[in-house]
């Protein structure tokens, strides 16, 4: 079957196929340096995804309702409400804190 370059890089360096998914730490799918790759489960890999096309706030985990900004995060398949804020940046900080606490090394980090 078809193999992806990041999985082949892992095999070449570690001498074995990865146990699960391979996550690109900096979210650049073309950056297959071994220092940018780590093993993880499918859900860990998805935690590090960037913004979706539907995102209008510019911040992961942040949406606007009635002129205020709501922060939420997914934890074990359910959404957790983190608070309502006057500024999107404040909601984003709440998301970042929760992501670090809940997702550890796989938490989403803003790259700006």
Jmol script that loads the backbone (N, CA, C; Angstrom):
load data "model"
ATOM      1  N   UNK A   1       0.801  -1.188   0.000  1.00  0.00           N
ATOM      2  CA  UNK A   1       0.000   0.000   0.000  1.00  0.00           C
ATOM      3  C   UNK A   1       0.847   1.256   0.000  1.00  0.00           C
ATOM      4  N   UNK A   2       0.168   2.342  -0.085  1.00  0.00           N
ATOM      5  CA  UNK A   2       0.799   3.659  -0.144  1.00  0.00           C
ATOM      6  C   UNK A   2       1.304   4.063   1.236  1.00  0.00           C
ATOM      7  N   UNK A   3       2.520   4.581   1.314  1.00  0.00           N
ATOM      8  CA  UNK A   3       3.090   5.051   2.580  1.00  0.00           C
ATOM      9  C   UNK A   3       3.437   6.528   2.453  1.00  0.00           C
ATOM     10  N   UNK A   4       3.240   7.259   3.529  1.00  0.00           N
ATOM     11  CA  UNK A   4       3.529   8.686   3.546  1.00  0.00           C
ATOM     12  C   UNK A   4       4.965   8.932   3.993  1.00  0.00           C
ATOM     13  N   UNK A   5       5.552  10.044   3.511  1.00  0.00           N
ATOM     14  CA  UNK A   5       6.949  10.363   3.784  1.00  0.00           C
ATOM     15  C   UNK A   5       7.244  10.434   5.279  1.00  0.00           C
ATOM     16  N   UNK A   6       6.315  10.994   6.075  1.00  0.00           N
ATOM     17  CA  UNK A   6       6.589  11.119   7.508  1.00  0.00           C
ATOM     18  C   UNK A   6       6.638   9.746   8.187  1.00  0.00           C
ATOM     19  N   UNK A   7       5.850   8.791   7.710  1.00  0.00           N
ATOM     20  CA  UNK A   7       5.884   7.432   8.279  1.00  0.00           C
ATOM     21  C   UNK A   7       7.171   6.712   7.851  1.00  0.00           C
ATOM     22  N   UNK A   8       7.602   6.949   6.606  1.00  0.00           N
ATOM     23  CA  UNK A   8       8.854   6.361   6.139  1.00  0.00           C
ATOM     24  C   UNK A   8      10.051   6.960   6.880  1.00  0.00           C
ATOM     25  N   UNK A   9      10.007   8.259   7.144  1.00  0.00           N
ATOM     26  CA  UNK A   9      11.075   8.899   7.915  1.00  0.00           C
ATOM     27  C   UNK A   9      11.174   8.272   9.299  1.00  0.00           C
ATOM     28  N   UNK A  10      10.016   8.024   9.915  1.00  0.00           N
ATOM     29  CA  UNK A  10       9.997   7.400  11.250  1.00  0.00           C
ATOM     30  C   UNK A  10      10.628   6.005  11.196  1.00  0.00           C
ATOM     31  N   UNK A  11      10.245   5.224  10.199  1.00  0.00           N
ATOM     32  CA  UNK A  11      10.789   3.872  10.025  1.00  0.00           C
ATOM     33  C   UNK A  11      12.299   3.918   9.832  1.00  0.00           C
ATOM     34  N   UNK A  12      12.766   4.824   8.996  1.00  0.00           N
ATOM     35  CA  UNK A  12      14.189   4.929   8.705  1.00  0.00           C
ATOM     36  C   UNK A  12      14.987   5.265   9.963  1.00  0.00           C
ATOM     37  N   UNK A  13      14.519   6.211  10.763  1.00  0.00           N
ATOM     38  CA  UNK A  13      15.261   6.668  11.944  1.00  0.00           C
ATOM     39  C   UNK A  13      15.132   5.691  13.114  1.00  0.00           C
ATOM     40  N   UNK A  14      13.912   5.177  13.341  1.00  0.00           N
ATOM     41  CA  UNK A  14      13.662   4.355  14.530  1.00  0.00           C
ATOM     42  C   UNK A  14      13.698   2.858  14.259  1.00  0.00           C
ATOM     43  N   UNK A  15      13.751   2.456  12.987  1.00  0.00           N
ATOM     44  CA  UNK A  15      13.839   1.040  12.655  1.00  0.00           C
ATOM     45  C   UNK A  15      12.543   0.269  12.868  1.00  0.00           C
ATOM     46  N   UNK A  16      11.437   0.969  12.994  1.00  0.00           N
ATOM     47  CA  UNK A  16      10.132   0.327  13.170  1.00  0.00           C
ATOM     48  C   UNK A  16       9.050   1.281  12.689  1.00  0.00           C
ATOM     49  N   UNK A  17       7.906   0.710  12.332  1.00  0.00           N
ATOM     50  CA  UNK A  17       6.758   1.527  11.964  1.00  0.00           C
ATOM     51  C   UNK A  17       6.211   2.195  13.220  1.00  0.00           C
ATOM     52  N   UNK A  18       5.639   3.384  13.079  1.00  0.00           N
ATOM     53  CA  UNK A  18       5.025   4.030  14.253  1.00  0.00           C
ATOM     54  C   UNK A  18       3.842   3.209  14.771  1.00  0.00           C
ATOM     55  N   UNK A  19       3.626   3.251  16.080  1.00  0.00           N
ATOM     56  CA  UNK A  19       2.535   2.508  16.700  1.00  0.00           C
ATOM     57  C   UNK A  19       1.168   3.094  16.362  1.00  0.00           C
ATOM     58  N   UNK A  20       1.084   4.374  16.158  1.00  0.00           N
ATOM     59  CA  UNK A  20      -0.186   5.034  15.861  1.00  0.00           C
ATOM     60  C   UNK A  20      -0.002   6.032  14.749  1.00  0.00           C
ATOM     61  N   UNK A  21      -0.616   7.180  14.905  1.00  0.00           N
ATOM     62  CA  UNK A  21      -0.462   8.274  13.949  1.00  0.00           C
ATOM     63  C   UNK A  21       0.882   8.961  14.178  1.00  0.00           C
ATOM     64  N   UNK A  22       1.305   9.704  13.183  1.00  0.00           N
ATOM     65  CA  UNK A  22       2.460  10.592  13.320  1.00  0.00           C
ATOM     66  C   UNK A  22       1.935  12.018  13.284  1.00  0.00           C
ATOM     67  N   UNK A  23       2.291  12.781  14.303  1.00  0.00           N
ATOM     68  CA  UNK A  23       1.863  14.174  14.421  1.00  0.00           C
ATOM     69  C   UNK A  23       3.006  15.079  13.997  1.00  0.00           C
ATOM     70  N   UNK A  24       2.709  16.080  13.165  1.00  0.00           N
ATOM     71  CA  UNK A  24       3.679  17.124  12.830  1.00  0.00           C
ATOM     72  C   UNK A  24       3.542  18.210  13.902  1.00  0.00           C
ATOM     73  N   UNK A  25       4.532  18.360  14.743  1.00  0.00           N
ATOM     74  CA  UNK A  25       4.457  19.246  15.900  1.00  0.00           C
ATOM     75  C   UNK A  25       4.121  20.674  15.493  1.00  0.00           C
ATOM     76  N   UNK A  26       4.764  21.182  14.429  1.00  0.00           N
ATOM     77  CA  UNK A  26       4.513  22.568  14.008  1.00  0.00           C
ATOM     78  C   UNK A  26       3.349  22.683  13.020  1.00  0.00           C
ATOM     79  N   UNK A  27       2.622  21.593  12.790  1.00  0.00           N
ATOM     80  CA  UNK A  27       1.446  21.518  11.923  1.00  0.00           C
ATOM     81  C   UNK A  27       1.754  21.727  10.440  1.00  0.00           C
ATOM     82  N   UNK A  28       3.040  21.757  10.055  1.00  0.00           N
ATOM     83  CA  UNK A  28       3.425  21.873   8.648  1.00  0.00           C
ATOM     84  C   UNK A  28       3.617  20.463   8.106  1.00  0.00           C
ATOM     85  N   UNK A  29       2.655  20.004   7.320  1.00  0.00           N
ATOM     86  CA  UNK A  29       2.668  18.621   6.815  1.00  0.00           C
ATOM     87  C   UNK A  29       3.821  18.349   5.849  1.00  0.00           C
ATOM     88  N   UNK A  30       4.490  19.388   5.367  1.00  0.00           N
ATOM     89  CA  UNK A  30       5.637  19.182   4.482  1.00  0.00           C
ATOM     90  C   UNK A  30       6.958  19.141   5.256  1.00  0.00           C
ATOM     91  N   UNK A  31       6.923  19.426   6.551  1.00  0.00           N
ATOM     92  CA  UNK A  31       8.132  19.445   7.384  1.00  0.00           C
ATOM     93  C   UNK A  31       8.295  18.082   8.052  1.00  0.00           C
ATOM     94  N   UNK A  32       9.022  17.185   7.379  1.00  0.00           N
ATOM     95  CA  UNK A  32       9.182  15.827   7.868  1.00  0.00           C
ATOM     96  C   UNK A  32      10.512  15.598   8.583  1.00  0.00           C
ATOM     97  N   UNK A  33      11.112  16.665   9.107  1.00  0.00           N
ATOM     98  CA  UNK A  33      12.302  16.486   9.944  1.00  0.00           C
ATOM     99  C   UNK A  33      11.903  15.638  11.144  1.00  0.00           C
ATOM    100  N   UNK A  34      12.755  14.718  11.550  1.00  0.00           N
ATOM    101  CA  UNK A  34      12.419  13.811  12.640  1.00  0.00           C
ATOM    102  C   UNK A  34      12.143  14.588  13.938  1.00  0.00           C
ATOM    103  N   UNK A  35      12.777  15.742  14.113  1.00  0.00           N
ATOM    104  CA  UNK A  35      12.535  16.563  15.309  1.00  0.00           C
ATOM    105  C   UNK A  35      11.135  17.173  15.318  1.00  0.00           C
ATOM    106  N   UNK A  36      10.457  17.163  14.171  1.00  0.00           N
ATOM    107  CA  UNK A  36       9.103  17.712  14.063  1.00  0.00           C
ATOM    108  C   UNK A  36       8.033  16.612  14.102  1.00  0.00           C
ATOM    109  N   UNK A  37       8.449  15.364  14.240  1.00  0.00           N
ATOM    110  CA  UNK A  37       7.512  14.243  14.222  1.00  0.00           C
ATOM    111  C   UNK A  37       7.433  13.580  15.595  1.00  0.00           C
ATOM    112  N   UNK A  38       6.225  13.144  15.954  1.00  0.00           N
ATOM    113  CA  UNK A  38       6.048  12.377  17.190  1.00  0.00           C
ATOM    114  C   UNK A  38       4.891  11.401  17.001  1.00  0.00           C
ATOM    115  N   UNK A  39       4.998  10.280  17.702  1.00  0.00           N
ATOM    116  CA  UNK A  39       3.927   9.288  17.672  1.00  0.00           C
ATOM    117  C   UNK A  39       2.781   9.772  18.541  1.00  0.00           C
ATOM    118  N   UNK A  40       1.592   9.397  18.161  1.00  0.00           N
ATOM    119  CA  UNK A  40       0.433   9.728  18.975  1.00  0.00           C
ATOM    120  C   UNK A  40      -0.788   8.981  18.484  1.00  0.00           C
ATOM    121  N   UNK A  41      -1.806   8.981  19.299  1.00  0.00           N
ATOM    122  CA  UNK A  41      -3.072   8.376  18.896  1.00  0.00           C
ATOM    123  C   UNK A  41      -3.783   9.316  17.924  1.00  0.00           C
ATOM    124  N   UNK A  42      -4.843   8.844  17.301  1.00  0.00           N
ATOM    125  CA  UNK A  42      -5.621   9.681  16.381  1.00  0.00           C
ATOM    126  C   UNK A  42      -6.156  10.911  17.113  1.00  0.00           C
ATOM    127  N   UNK A  43      -6.679  10.747  18.338  1.00  0.00           N
ATOM    128  CA  UNK A  43      -7.230  11.900  19.061  1.00  0.00           C
ATOM    129  C   UNK A  43      -6.132  12.872  19.481  1.00  0.00           C
ATOM    130  N   UNK A  44      -4.943  12.367  19.843  1.00  0.00           N
ATOM    131  CA  UNK A  44      -3.834  13.276  20.172  1.00  0.00           C
ATOM    132  C   UNK A  44      -3.426  14.074  18.949  1.00  0.00           C
ATOM    133  N   UNK A  45      -3.360  13.422  17.803  1.00  0.00           N
ATOM    134  CA  UNK A  45      -2.995  14.094  16.563  1.00  0.00           C
ATOM    135  C   UNK A  45      -4.011  15.181  16.226  1.00  0.00           C
ATOM    136  N   UNK A  46      -5.290  14.920  16.440  1.00  0.00           N
ATOM    137  CA  UNK A  46      -6.327  15.899  16.117  1.00  0.00           C
ATOM    138  C   UNK A  46      -6.301  17.093  17.060  1.00  0.00           C
ATOM    139  N   UNK A  47      -5.806  16.924  18.280  1.00  0.00           N
ATOM    140  CA  UNK A  47      -5.730  18.048  19.224  1.00  0.00           C
ATOM    141  C   UNK A  47      -4.810  19.145  18.713  1.00  0.00           C
ATOM    142  N   UNK A  48      -3.839  18.769  17.893  1.00  0.00           N
ATOM    143  CA  UNK A  48      -2.847  19.717  17.391  1.00  0.00           C
ATOM    144  C   UNK A  48      -3.259  20.312  16.045  1.00  0.00           C
ATOM    145  N   UNK A  49      -4.475  20.079  15.583  1.00  0.00           N
ATOM    146  CA  UNK A  49      -4.924  20.644  14.306  1.00  0.00           C
ATOM    147  C   UNK A  49      -5.076  22.155  14.414  1.00  0.00           C
ATOM    148  N   UNK A  50      -4.869  22.813  13.298  1.00  0.00           N
ATOM    149  CA  UNK A  50      -5.057  24.257  13.241  1.00  0.00           C
ATOM    150  C   UNK A  50      -6.530  24.633  13.143  1.00  0.00           C
ATOM    151  N   UNK A  51      -6.774  25.862  12.768  1.00  0.00           N
ATOM    152  CA  UNK A  51      -8.138  26.368  12.651  1.00  0.00           C
ATOM    153  C   UNK A  51      -8.854  25.731  11.469  1.00  0.00           C
ATOM    154  N   UNK A  52     -10.135  25.498  11.620  1.00  0.00           N
ATOM    155  CA  UNK A  52     -10.932  24.977  10.518  1.00  0.00           C
ATOM    156  C   UNK A  52     -11.371  26.137   9.615  1.00  0.00           C
ATOM    157  N   UNK A  53     -11.840  25.804   8.442  1.00  0.00           N
ATOM    158  CA  UNK A  53     -12.308  26.826   7.504  1.00  0.00           C
ATOM    159  C   UNK A  53     -13.527  27.564   8.053  1.00  0.00           C
ATOM    160  N   UNK A  54     -14.284  26.928   8.949  1.00  0.00           N
ATOM    161  CA  UNK A  54     -15.486  27.545   9.512  1.00  0.00           C
ATOM    162  C   UNK A  54     -15.180  28.516  10.656  1.00  0.00           C
ATOM    163  N   UNK A  55     -13.936  28.543  11.132  1.00  0.00           N
ATOM    164  CA  UNK A  55     -13.590  29.402  12.260  1.00  0.00           C
ATOM    165  C   UNK A  55     -13.628  30.861  11.853  1.00  0.00           C
ATOM    166  N   UNK A  56     -14.389  31.672  12.579  1.00  0.00           N
ATOM    167  CA  UNK A  56     -14.504  33.098  12.268  1.00  0.00           C
ATOM    168  C   UNK A  56     -13.780  33.981  13.283  1.00  0.00           C
ATOM    169  N   UNK A  57     -13.401  33.427  14.415  1.00  0.00           N
ATOM    170  CA  UNK A  57     -12.778  34.242  15.469  1.00  0.00           C
ATOM    171  C   UNK A  57     -11.289  34.431  15.250  1.00  0.00           C
ATOM    172  N   UNK A  58     -10.651  33.493  14.543  1.00  0.00           N
ATOM    173  CA  UNK A  58      -9.199  33.536  14.391  1.00  0.00           C
ATOM    174  C   UNK A  58      -8.475  32.829  15.523  1.00  0.00           C
ATOM    175  N   UNK A  59      -9.216  32.249  16.467  1.00  0.00           N
ATOM    176  CA  UNK A  59      -8.631  31.546  17.608  1.00  0.00           C
ATOM    177  C   UNK A  59      -9.299  30.186  17.759  1.00  0.00           C
ATOM    178  N   UNK A  60      -8.510  29.163  18.018  1.00  0.00           N
ATOM    179  CA  UNK A  60      -9.070  27.831  18.221  1.00  0.00           C
ATOM    180  C   UNK A  60      -9.857  27.794  19.524  1.00  0.00           C
ATOM    181  N   UNK A  61     -11.037  27.165  19.476  1.00  0.00           N
ATOM    182  CA  UNK A  61     -11.856  27.012  20.672  1.00  0.00           C
ATOM    183  C   UNK A  61     -12.646  28.246  21.059  1.00  0.00           C
ATOM    184  N   UNK A  62     -12.695  29.251  20.172  1.00  0.00           N
ATOM    185  CA  UNK A  62     -13.350  30.520  20.487  1.00  0.00           C
ATOM    186  C   UNK A  62     -14.404  30.832  19.422  1.00  0.00           C
ATOM    187  N   UNK A  63     -15.612  31.173  19.882  1.00  0.00           N
ATOM    188  CA  UNK A  63     -16.654  31.622  18.962  1.00  0.00           C
ATOM    189  C   UNK A  63     -17.369  32.829  19.582  1.00  0.00           C
ATOM    190  N   UNK A  64     -18.060  33.570  18.744  1.00  0.00           N
ATOM    191  CA  UNK A  64     -18.753  34.763  19.211  1.00  0.00           C
ATOM    192  C   UNK A  64     -20.250  34.505  19.281  1.00  0.00           C
ATOM    193  N   UNK A  65     -20.844  34.940  20.396  1.00  0.00           N
ATOM    194  CA  UNK A  65     -22.297  34.875  20.572  1.00  0.00           C
ATOM    195  C   UNK A  65     -22.755  36.150  21.257  1.00  0.00           C
ATOM    196  N   UNK A  66     -23.723  36.806  20.637  1.00  0.00           N
ATOM    197  CA  UNK A  66     -24.309  38.027  21.185  1.00  0.00           C
ATOM    198  C   UNK A  66     -23.255  39.067  21.592  1.00  0.00           C
ATOM    199  N   UNK A  67     -22.238  39.221  20.765  1.00  0.00           N
ATOM    200  CA  UNK A  67     -21.231  40.248  20.997  1.00  0.00           C
ATOM    201  C   UNK A  67     -20.158  39.882  22.008  1.00  0.00           C
ATOM    202  N   UNK A  68     -20.240  38.708  22.598  1.00  0.00           N
ATOM    203  CA  UNK A  68     -19.217  38.263  23.554  1.00  0.00           C
ATOM    204  C   UNK A  68     -18.530  37.028  23.003  1.00  0.00           C
ATOM    205  N   UNK A  69     -17.444  36.623  23.628  1.00  0.00           N
ATOM    206  CA  UNK A  69     -16.614  35.534  23.125  1.00  0.00           C
ATOM    207  C   UNK A  69     -16.660  34.346  24.085  1.00  0.00           C
ATOM    208  N   UNK A  70     -16.994  33.178  23.548  1.00  0.00           N
ATOM    209  CA  UNK A  70     -17.141  31.952  24.326  1.00  0.00           C
ATOM    210  C   UNK A  70     -15.942  31.046  24.052  1.00  0.00           C
ATOM    211  N   UNK A  71     -15.344  30.496  25.106  1.00  0.00           N
ATOM    212  CA  UNK A  71     -14.250  29.534  24.964  1.00  0.00           C
ATOM    213  C   UNK A  71     -14.759  28.152  25.369  1.00  0.00           C
ATOM    214  N   UNK A  72     -14.502  27.152  24.512  1.00  0.00           N
ATOM    215  CA  UNK A  72     -14.827  25.764  24.809  1.00  0.00           C
ATOM    216  C   UNK A  72     -13.676  24.877  24.351  1.00  0.00           C
ATOM    217  N   UNK A  73     -13.619  23.685  24.916  1.00  0.00           N
ATOM    218  CA  UNK A  73     -12.601  22.709  24.512  1.00  0.00           C
ATOM    219  C   UNK A  73     -13.228  21.325  24.569  1.00  0.00           C
ATOM    220  N   UNK A  74     -12.749  20.440  23.718  1.00  0.00           N
ATOM    221  CA  UNK A  74     -13.214  19.051  23.762  1.00  0.00           C
ATOM    222  C   UNK A  74     -12.316  18.257  24.696  1.00  0.00           C
ATOM    223  N   UNK A  75     -12.950  17.453  25.543  1.00  0.00           N
ATOM    224  CA  UNK A  75     -12.226  16.575  26.460  1.00  0.00           C
ATOM    225  C   UNK A  75     -12.952  15.238  26.492  1.00  0.00           C
ATOM    226  N   UNK A  76     -12.271  14.199  26.055  1.00  0.00           N
ATOM    227  CA  UNK A  76     -12.865  12.856  25.999  1.00  0.00           C
ATOM    228  C   UNK A  76     -14.207  12.839  25.270  1.00  0.00           C
ATOM    229  N   UNK A  77     -14.269  13.537  24.131  1.00  0.00           N
ATOM    230  CA  UNK A  77     -15.452  13.504  23.285  1.00  0.00           C
ATOM    231  C   UNK A  77     -16.576  14.433  23.674  1.00  0.00           C
ATOM    232  N   UNK A  78     -16.408  15.216  24.727  1.00  0.00           N
ATOM    233  CA  UNK A  78     -17.479  16.142  25.117  1.00  0.00           C
ATOM    234  C   UNK A  78     -16.910  17.561  25.160  1.00  0.00           C
ATOM    235  N   UNK A  79     -17.799  18.536  24.937  1.00  0.00           N
ATOM    236  CA  UNK A  79     -17.384  19.931  24.984  1.00  0.00           C
ATOM    237  C   UNK A  79     -17.433  20.422  26.423  1.00  0.00           C
ATOM    238  N   UNK A  80     -16.404  21.172  26.821  1.00  0.00           N
ATOM    239  CA  UNK A  80     -16.322  21.761  28.157  1.00  0.00           C
ATOM    240  C   UNK A  80     -16.347  23.282  27.991  1.00  0.00           C
ATOM    241  N   UNK A  81     -17.299  23.920  28.654  1.00  0.00           N
ATOM    242  CA  UNK A  81     -17.420  25.384  28.624  1.00  0.00           C
ATOM    243  C   UNK A  81     -16.327  25.972  29.509  1.00  0.00           C
ATOM    244  N   UNK A  82     -15.574  26.946  28.982  1.00  0.00           N
ATOM    245  CA  UNK A  82     -14.466  27.554  29.726  1.00  0.00           C
ATOM    246  C   UNK A  82     -14.760  28.975  30.173  1.00  0.00           C
ATOM    247  N   UNK A  83     -15.804  29.586  29.637  1.00  0.00           N
ATOM    248  CA  UNK A  83     -16.155  30.929  30.058  1.00  0.00           C
ATOM    249  C   UNK A  83     -16.565  31.824  28.907  1.00  0.00           C
ATOM    250  N   UNK A  84     -17.112  32.983  29.275  1.00  0.00           N
ATOM    251  CA  UNK A  84     -17.513  34.010  28.327  1.00  0.00           C
ATOM    252  C   UNK A  84     -16.661  35.246  28.605  1.00  0.00           C
ATOM    253  N   UNK A  85     -16.168  35.878  27.546  1.00  0.00           N
ATOM    254  CA  UNK A  85     -15.193  36.954  27.682  1.00  0.00           C
ATOM    255  C   UNK A  85     -15.562  38.133  26.786  1.00  0.00           C
ATOM    256  N   UNK A  86     -15.066  39.317  27.142  1.00  0.00           N
ATOM    257  CA  UNK A  86     -15.312  40.517  26.346  1.00  0.00           C
ATOM    258  C   UNK A  86     -14.432  40.572  25.098  1.00  0.00           C
ATOM    259  N   UNK A  87     -13.255  39.953  25.166  1.00  0.00           N
ATOM    260  CA  UNK A  87     -12.311  39.998  24.044  1.00  0.00           C
ATOM    261  C   UNK A  87     -11.943  38.583  23.611  1.00  0.00           C
ATOM    262  N   UNK A  88     -11.759  38.383  22.296  1.00  0.00           N
ATOM    263  CA  UNK A  88     -11.403  37.041  21.822  1.00  0.00           C
ATOM    264  C   UNK A  88     -10.045  36.571  22.345  1.00  0.00           C
ATOM    265  N   UNK A  89      -9.133  37.500  22.567  1.00  0.00           N
ATOM    266  CA  UNK A  89      -7.811  37.140  23.080  1.00  0.00           C
ATOM    267  C   UNK A  89      -7.907  36.523  24.480  1.00  0.00           C
ATOM    268  N   UNK A  90      -8.810  37.058  25.301  1.00  0.00           N
ATOM    269  CA  UNK A  90      -9.004  36.516  26.652  1.00  0.00           C
ATOM    270  C   UNK A  90      -9.596  35.116  26.579  1.00  0.00           C
ATOM    271  N   UNK A  91     -10.537  34.898  25.675  1.00  0.00           N
ATOM    272  CA  UNK A  91     -11.114  33.568  25.490  1.00  0.00           C
ATOM    273  C   UNK A  91     -10.049  32.590  24.998  1.00  0.00           C
ATOM    274  N   UNK A  92      -9.190  33.061  24.117  1.00  0.00           N
ATOM    275  CA  UNK A  92      -8.114  32.221  23.604  1.00  0.00           C
ATOM    276  C   UNK A  92      -7.144  31.816  24.713  1.00  0.00           C
ATOM    277  N   UNK A  93      -6.834  32.730  25.617  1.00  0.00           N
ATOM    278  CA  UNK A  93      -5.957  32.394  26.745  1.00  0.00           C
ATOM    279  C   UNK A  93      -6.588  31.318  27.620  1.00  0.00           C
ATOM    280  N   UNK A  94      -7.896  31.393  27.835  1.00  0.00           N
ATOM    281  CA  UNK A  94      -8.593  30.366  28.615  1.00  0.00           C
ATOM    282  C   UNK A  94      -8.487  29.017  27.901  1.00  0.00           C
ATOM    283  N   UNK A  95      -8.650  29.035  26.569  1.00  0.00           N
ATOM    284  CA  UNK A  95      -8.512  27.806  25.798  1.00  0.00           C
ATOM    285  C   UNK A  95      -7.095  27.249  25.917  1.00  0.00           C
ATOM    286  N   UNK A  96      -6.094  28.118  25.758  1.00  0.00           N
ATOM    287  CA  UNK A  96      -4.694  27.678  25.827  1.00  0.00           C
ATOM    288  C   UNK A  96      -4.380  27.035  27.178  1.00  0.00           C
ATOM    289  N   UNK A  97      -4.833  27.668  28.271  1.00  0.00           N
ATOM    290  CA  UNK A  97      -4.601  27.112  29.608  1.00  0.00           C
ATOM    291  C   UNK A  97      -5.233  25.730  29.739  1.00  0.00           C
ATOM    292  N   UNK A  98      -6.468  25.590  29.287  1.00  0.00           N
ATOM    293  CA  UNK A  98      -7.166  24.308  29.374  1.00  0.00           C
ATOM    294  C   UNK A  98      -6.488  23.259  28.483  1.00  0.00           C
ATOM    295  N   UNK A  99      -6.053  23.662  27.291  1.00  0.00           N
ATOM    296  CA  UNK A  99      -5.397  22.726  26.374  1.00  0.00           C
ATOM    297  C   UNK A  99      -4.108  22.183  26.977  1.00  0.00           C
ATOM    298  N   UNK A 100      -3.322  23.050  27.594  1.00  0.00           N
ATOM    299  CA  UNK A 100      -2.081  22.597  28.225  1.00  0.00           C
ATOM    300  C   UNK A 100      -2.375  21.624  29.359  1.00  0.00           C
ATOM    301  N   UNK A 101      -3.394  21.921  30.144  1.00  0.00           N
ATOM    302  CA  UNK A 101      -3.752  21.075  31.281  1.00  0.00           C
ATOM    303  C   UNK A 101      -4.320  19.730  30.820  1.00  0.00           C
ATOM    304  N   UNK A 102      -5.213  19.749  29.842  1.00  0.00           N
ATOM    305  CA  UNK A 102      -5.911  18.537  29.409  1.00  0.00           C
ATOM    306  C   UNK A 102      -5.149  17.709  28.375  1.00  0.00           C
ATOM    307  N   UNK A 103      -4.401  18.369  27.493  1.00  0.00           N
ATOM    308  CA  UNK A 103      -3.814  17.678  26.356  1.00  0.00           C
ATOM    309  C   UNK A 103      -2.308  17.534  26.423  1.00  0.00           C
ATOM    310  N   UNK A 104      -1.660  18.104  27.421  1.00  0.00           N
ATOM    311  CA  UNK A 104      -0.216  17.937  27.586  1.00  0.00           C
ATOM    312  C   UNK A 104       0.578  18.350  26.366  1.00  0.00           C
ATOM    313  N   UNK A 105       1.527  17.503  25.993  1.00  0.00           N
ATOM    314  CA  UNK A 105       2.426  17.859  24.884  1.00  0.00           C
ATOM    315  C   UNK A 105       1.704  17.984  23.551  1.00  0.00           C
ATOM    316  N   UNK A 106       0.497  17.423  23.426  1.00  0.00           N
ATOM    317  CA  UNK A 106      -0.243  17.499  22.176  1.00  0.00           C
ATOM    318  C   UNK A 106      -1.172  18.707  22.120  1.00  0.00           C
ATOM    319  N   UNK A 107      -1.091  19.603  23.096  1.00  0.00           N
ATOM    320  CA  UNK A 107      -1.989  20.749  23.092  1.00  0.00           C
ATOM    321  C   UNK A 107      -1.702  21.650  21.895  1.00  0.00           C
ATOM    322  N   UNK A 108      -2.749  22.278  21.412  1.00  0.00           N
ATOM    323  CA  UNK A 108      -2.642  23.239  20.310  1.00  0.00           C
ATOM    324  C   UNK A 108      -1.969  24.494  20.839  1.00  0.00           C
ATOM    325  N   UNK A 109      -0.949  24.956  20.126  1.00  0.00           N
ATOM    326  CA  UNK A 109      -0.292  26.207  20.483  1.00  0.00           C
ATOM    327  C   UNK A 109      -0.468  27.181  19.333  1.00  0.00           C
ATOM    328  N   UNK A 110      -0.798  28.420  19.675  1.00  0.00           N
ATOM    329  CA  UNK A 110      -0.937  29.451  18.640  1.00  0.00           C
ATOM    330  C   UNK A 110       0.400  29.643  17.945  1.00  0.00           C
ATOM    331  N   UNK A 111       0.388  29.622  16.623  1.00  0.00           N
ATOM    332  CA  UNK A 111       1.571  29.924  15.818  1.00  0.00           C
ATOM    333  C   UNK A 111       1.230  31.175  15.029  1.00  0.00           C
ATOM    334  N   UNK A 112       1.839  32.257  15.399  1.00  0.00           N
ATOM    335  CA  UNK A 112       1.532  33.531  14.732  1.00  0.00           C
ATOM    336  C   UNK A 112       2.789  34.171  14.218  1.00  0.00           C
TER     337      UNK A 112
END
end "model"
wireframe off; spacefill off
backbone 0.3
color backbone group
